[in-house]
């Protein structure tokens, strides 16, 4: 059982001696904290949940865990570090910002004090000023950090990895191209960007997949495109429409028949001979910025580059493709993801039935 004694420095030392277990002790400033700790450890020993590490790590702050996770996985300012955290800079900056928010709101808690009720209070308070999606991302970063500590650093978390109900996110977009908007985009976009827009409408590929395209991904028959790296992690091969093949052939001709600019030794088109890229622009952010500027110039509101994927998927259904065939092209993993587009197919079938 627990016993307490006052040390030479006038602090309280709690000592727990239980049969069959190694004595455990810890020093506190206040008696009530020592009693609370002793009661918790005795309960854990009796239930078999106690390990020496659980006491050690339980006293560490959440801020310390987040700092260690940030340095290992998100952001490290040490220029001499050989292995840098992975991911593009924008995503790492966003994750770093979320970690700073978590430290500000929850960092003063120890891992033992970080209970589900405290996380619920944080969630509800955060929802008063932020969207549900933002709160979900915050909680996801917290869970990732705690999972990293448990799985890769062998930290023994007193309460495990907390799991609380995440707020429902309703941010599905239903924006498609309106009549005349594609022509406006053609007029205001640079040709090197517009061909990417047109190809996206033909294939419904994601922005990152589009920018990562290389000439070796186009199969020898010219009718299929291999996408090795996707959002879902599963590579896929898609069939190219006649218009998509024409766009790729035109890009190939531009690379093979370069007209050198007298003002520069090597043109931007010429560089594709060395990189193997299909498009002039391979940075997704560059493409999105150009797209936003064109929309502003053309007076097009609330249209994102990703909305072209919605439009492209809708056009596949309008061509009469089944949901299974569309999923093979777009890379959607479930029929639920396609439900917003299936009404187009049903409307066509109803029209044919009714004459």
N, C-alpha and C positions, 0 to 999 in steps of 0.2 A: 504494500500500500504506500501511499505518498506520505512523505515527511518533509518538513520545511525547516531551514535554519538560516540565520543571518550571517552573511560573510563579513570579512574584515572591512570591506568597502561599503558596508551598510546596505547591501542588496540581499534579496531573498533567493535562496537556492532551493529549488524543488527537487526531491529525490524520490524515485519510484522503484521499489523493490518488490518483485512478484516472483513466486516460485516458478522455476524453469525458464526464466528470462534474465538477460543481463540488466543490471541496474541502469537506469536512465536518469540523467539530471540536466537541469537547465537553470540559468540565473535570470531573475526578473527584478525590475525596479519596484513594482507594486505587488502586494500579496494577492490581490484579487486576480491579477493576470497569472500568477503562479498557480493558484488553485484551479483556474479555468483550464490551463494547460494540463495540469496533472489529471483532471477529470477526463479530458479528451483522450490522453494517452492511455490511461487505465481502461477506458472503454474500447479503444482500438486493440489493446493487447488481449482483452477478454474475448473479443469477437474475431481475432485472428487477422485483423486488417493492418496491424502495426508493423512497420519496418523502421529501422533506424534512419534510413534515407528519407522516409516520409516526413519525419520531424525536421530534418535538415533542410529539405527543399521547401517544405511548407512555410518556413520562415523567410524565404526569399521573396522579394517584391515582384509584382507583375512587371514593373518598369524594367527591372533587370532582365527578365525573360525576354521582353520585347526588344530591348537593346541588343541582346545576344542574337536573336532571330534576325533583326534588321541588318546587323553586320554580316551575318552568314548568308542570308538569302536575298536581301533587298538592296541595301546600300552600304558601301564601305568607302570612306574617304582616304584610306591608307593607300598612297600611290605605289608602295612597295609590295602590295599583296599580289601574289601570282595568279590566283584563281579569283576572278571577279564574279559577283552575283549575276545570275542570268536574267534575261528579259530585256525588252527595249526600255529606253530611258524614261519615256512617258509613263509606262506602267509602273516602273520602280519608283518614280516620283510620287505617283498617286498612292502606292502602298506605303511609302515613307510618310506621307501626309496623314494617312489613316492611323498609322502607328503612333504618330505624335498626338493625335486626338485621343487615342486609347490611353496613352500615358498620362495625358492631362486629366482625364476623367476617372481612370481606374488605376493608374500606376502606383498610387500610394497604398493600395491594398497588398497584403501578402497573399501568397497562393492559397494559404489556408483560409484567409478571410474572404477570398473571391468565391462566393457561393452563388447558386442560381438566383435567389431573390435579388441580390445586388445587380446581377446582369439584367434581370427583368426591369429593375428600376432604371438602369442605364438605357435600355432599349426604349422604354416608354418616354423617358425624358428627352431622348434624342429625336423621337418621332414628332415631338412638338415643333421642332424647327427644321427638320430634314425629311427628305422623302423616304419612303419605305425601301427603295433600292439602295440608298446610301447607308441606311442602318444595316441592311443585309450584308453589304460589302464590309462594313466595320466588323460585324460579328464573324464573317468568314475569315478575315485577317486574324482575328483573335484566336479562332479555332486552329487555323493553320500554324500560328506561332506555338500554341500549346501542344499540338500534335508533333511538331518538329522537335520540341524540347523532350517529349516523352519517347519518341521513336528514334531520334538520331543523337540525342545527348543523354539518354537514359535517366532523365529526371523523373522522380517519383512524385506525381502530383497528388496531393491529399484527397481531392475530390474528383480525380480523373479529369477528363475533358468535358466541361459543362455543355449541356445541350439544352437550348431553350427554343421556344417556338419563334420562328422568324416571321416578320410582318409580310402580309401578302403584297406582292409587287404586281401592279397592273400597268405595265408600260408598253404593251404591244402596240406597234404602229400599224396603221392601216392606210398608209399613204401610197398611192400609185401615181403614175404619170397621167396628167390630164391632157386632153386634146390640145395639140400645139406646143406642149412643153418640150418635147424632144427636139423639135425644130429650133426652138429658142436656145436650147443647150448647144445645138450644132453651131448656131450663129455666134455664141458668146464664148465657147470653149476653144482652146488651141486645138488644132487637128490631132496632135499627139495625145491629147487627153480624151478627145471625143471618140477616137477609135476604141479606147478602153471602155468608155461608156457603152458604145454600141455592142462591143463584145460581151460585156456584162449582161446586157439585155437579152442577148442571144443564148447565153449559157447559164445565167443566174449564179455565177461563181461569186464567192465572197471577195471583198476588196483585197485582203492579204493574199489569198490564193491567186488573184489576178496579177498582183505585183510580183509574185514569186515565180511566175511562169518563165521557163527557159526553153530554148529551141529543142533541146533533147527530150523534153516532155511530150512533144508532138510525135505521135507514132508514125512509123514509116509510110503507112497508107494515107496519112494526112487527114483521116476522118475521126481520129480519136485523140483525146488529150489526157495524159496521165497527170493526176494531181497528187504528188507524194506526201505533202504535208498539209493537213486540214485541221480545222478547229476541233473536230471530234477525235482526232488522232488516228483515223482510219483512212488510208489512201484510197482514192477512187479513180476510175477511168470513165470519162464521159464521151458520148458521141457528139460530134460537131455538126451543126447545121450548115447548109450551103453558104449562108451569109457569113457565118463564123469562119469557115474555111477561106472565104475570099479575103477577109480581114487579115488573117494570118499570112496568106500568100503575099498580100500587099506589104506587110511588114518585112517579110523575107526579101522582097525585091528592093526595098529601101536599104537594107543592109548590104546586099550584094552589089548594088549600083549606086555607090555613094558619090554625090556631087560635092567635091571639096570646096570649102569656103575659103576664099583667098585671104580672109582676115585671120583665120586660125589654121594651125597645122593639122589638127584633127577635129572634126566636127563631132557634135554630140551623137549623131547617128552612127558615125564611124566607130565609136567606142563599143557599140553593141557587138562588133565583130570579136572583141576580146572578152567580153563578159558573158556572152551567150544569152543575154536577156532578150525577151520578145519585144518589150516596150521600152520607150525612151525613159519612162519614169518608173522606178522600182521602189520608191518610198511611199507607203500608204498615206502618210500624213500630207505629203506633197500633193497627191491626187485629190485628197479630200479638201484641202485648202483651195486648190484651183476650182474644184466643183462648187464650193460655197461662194467664191467670188463671182463665178459665172451666174449662179442663181440670183445673187444680189443685183448684178448688172441687168439681168433679164426680168427682174421683178417676180421671180418664182419664190414662193414662200413655203416654209416648212417641208423642204425636200432635202433628204440626206442621201449620200452616195449609197448607203445600204438599202435604201428604198428601191434602188434599181434591181436588187435581188428579188424583192417582192414582185415588181413588175415583170421581171424575166420569168419567175415561177408561174405567174398568172398566164403569161403568153404560152408557156408549155402546155398548160391545161387547155387553152383556147385552140391549140393545134390538135387536140384530141388525145393526148397521151394519158395513160392511166396513172393512178397515184403511185403504183409500184415503179413505173418507168421514170416518173418525175423525181421520186426519192433517189433513184440511182444517179440522176444527173445533179440534183441540188445537194445531196449529202444529208438530207434530213433523216433523223434516226427513228422517228415515230410518225404515225398518221396524225397524231394530235397536233404536231407542228405544221401540218399542211391543211388543217381544217379551215383556215381563213381563205384558202384558195379553191377548195373543192366546190364551192357554190357556183363557180364559173363553169365547171364541168357539168354539174347537175342542171344548170339553166340551159345549156346546149342540148342535153339529152331530153329535157322536157319540151324544148322547142321542136326537136325532131319528132317526138311522139305525138305532139299536138298538131303537127303540120304547120 
